Amino acid sequence: MLIDRGAAIVAPKFHAVDSQGHDIRLSDFKDKNNVMLVFNRGFS
């Protein structure tokens, strides 16, 4: 879901844990032009 705030579209707050156990927040990438999130399914 994106939030429209006038001329800017703001993504909601988001955080996840990467494959190495580090906490990653979407806000860590503020001021970057592009951010790509990939959600892989686990293999079992």
N, C-alpha and C positions, 0 to 999 in steps of 0.2 A: 504494500500500500504506500503510495506517495502522497505527501501533503502539499497542496498548492498554497503557497504564501505569496500572493501577488505575482511578480515576475519570476520568482525562484520556485523550484520544486524541491522539497526537502525530504530525504529518506528518513524513515523512523529510526530510533535508536536500536542498535542490534549488536549482540556479542555472541561469540562462539569460541570453542576450543579447537586449535589446529591439531594436525596429526602428531605433533611433538609435545602436546599438552600445554601450549602457550595460549593465554587468553587473548583473543583478537577482538577489537571493537571497531565498528564501522567508523567511529569518530577519529580513530587513529589515521585514517586516510583522508581527512578533511583537507581541502585545497589541492587534492589530486584530480586530474581530469577524468580518469576512468578507473572504476573498481569492478573487478569480476569475481563473483562468488561461485564456487563449484561445490556441489554437495554430492559426494560419491556414496553409493550404497556399499556397505560392507560385504565382503565375500566370505561365505561360511560353508 
